[in-house]
Amino acid sequence: MADLSPIDLQKALNGMDYPADKKALVDCARRNKADDKVVSRLDGLKESSFDGPNEVQKAVFNG
């Protein structure tokens, strides 16, 4: 997803506590008023649980 930057993702997940499930990531992004493309991408992740922000970033940008 070329129009989503790692910085957008970091801002969306600011304040996130890990480990976290996909629903918690989406909720956090919405609380942080993330762009719809960020929320949609998080909601579409295949994995259901993440141990930290690096895992989320890998899942978002590497599938």
Secondary structure, 3 states (H helix, E strand, C coil): CCCCCHHHHHHHCCCCCCCEEHHHHHHHHHHCCCCHHHHHHHHCCCCCEECCHHHHHHHHHHC
